[in-house]
Amino acid sequence: MEKYVIVDRYFDGYKWENNSTIFKVKNGIIAEKYTANKQDMENIMESGNEVLDLRGKFVTPGLIDSHDHFMLTSLKLKYQVDFSGVRSFEDFRRVLEENRNKIVHGWFQGYGINEYNMKEKRLPDIKIIDEIMGNTPVFITQMTEHYGICNSRSLEIAGIDRNTADPANGKLGRNSDGNPDGVLYEANAMDMVKSRIPEYTLDDYIEAIISGSEMYRKAGLSTVKDIGGTGNDVNEETRICALNRISKEGNHKIRIAVALPVYSLKDVSRKIELASILEENQHIMFAGFKMFLDGSILSRTAWMKHSYVGSKGNMGIPLWDIKNFREGLKQLSATGHHISIHTIGDRAIETALDSIEKLKSSGIASTYALVHCYKLEEKTIEKIKKLDVGVETQLAFVYFIGDSLSDNIGLDQSKCLFPAKTMVEKGIRVSNGSDSPVTPFDPLYGIYSSVFRKTLTGKNSSVYSNNESLTIEETVKTYTSESAAVIGWNEIGSLETGKFSDFTVWDPDPATAGKNIEDYLHINLKSITL
């Protein structure tokens, strides 16, 4: 039986359309698309075929989250405790006590804590965790996933004490006496503890993927680019095996573009080999590799050209030896697969672009995107355009952490953060996403933030509320056709013949929504795939 979709107000991935249109669907693909008159629609409605009548609704291509730690998010949602609502030490103590028995494989794990949203403006003391959790090992990641806190039992298991040296490209937090305070900065430091946490099983991964997929669908998403973990928090081989098992059982609920994170030069060959075992199909596509060149502004490890506020001489750190980074990038480029590079600080961005430029001049280059890409000068934007590099941005960051970003680098340096409008107008491919679990995967936060650029508290909104706001049309494009282009998945992102039949229905039309975050969060998004 043929399937048909009738719409009369829609965005096709490129522009608004206000005409009655019929999409004919065969085997999950848009086989035909044509403007319909009244008789055409009556004929279709009476044909006996399956008809989805969306007239009167606003419809777009299925929305795409172009940069998301989907596997990590799904594991956290199912097996860990959410601390994102904590606003004080008292809140932290309450959440910890209420969930103290949520122990999986012998450990208590949590995520989402953000000291910049807390009254005390710092992470809770290790003694609070020790008091409540006793001998149970604890690890809780800060909302950026670039640092975390643990208790004394976790440090003991990891063999960390005052004589333990900082790992390469990482840092151990210490108190005034030089003893570890339970804070671990960046993957190499966090992995000293994470590597001691028993891994989730294959069945754990499968259950998490299925439940996570259903939640992402309910949020209006049809596709997610999953860039894996941030270190030892995701076993990438188990992740691939879980996806292959779900493919075999025909149980996919969402399309997943799978990218593999690469942490070191030694890791390159292993991840290239691992990519070869992923089984691709209509729901699964291999989307290349991701490299992490620097850290986070909130942990003051993003690699900058200027010092952080109140910390003269601290300009962050690269997470790779630069010689090794360039060699790793070269080896990954030789595979022909897409490569995304985590670059937040301006110095990291320039280093990545210089490396890409050298590869392109040598004829080895592949396709590239800069991830996050916060701090951009005009000359850097021009270079991104010249080198045909995409940008995987997450404009929800303006809303959720805009205030704390400016507090860390200063208002003057913040003026060149997230220049989305400039990049779009210059023809740079800009995709939008959530970077979940850093911000919620609900796309409405990113859509609102793209259009209005307001911060959570409004404290530093004036820095962002400039001429860099996107129109709603430009914004939806970053979640549809532009995301598909940056990811490199040609069958998604637009409502055209030959594309997958993925639709997102909006109620009400976003163009009629108000100017407050609450107005946008009241929009109902329904993801439909025929």
Summary of the structure (lengths in Angstrom):
residues: 530
radius of gyration: 23.2
end to end distance: 12.0
largest distance: 81.8
contacts: 1890
relative contact order: 0.14
helix: 37%
strand: 23%
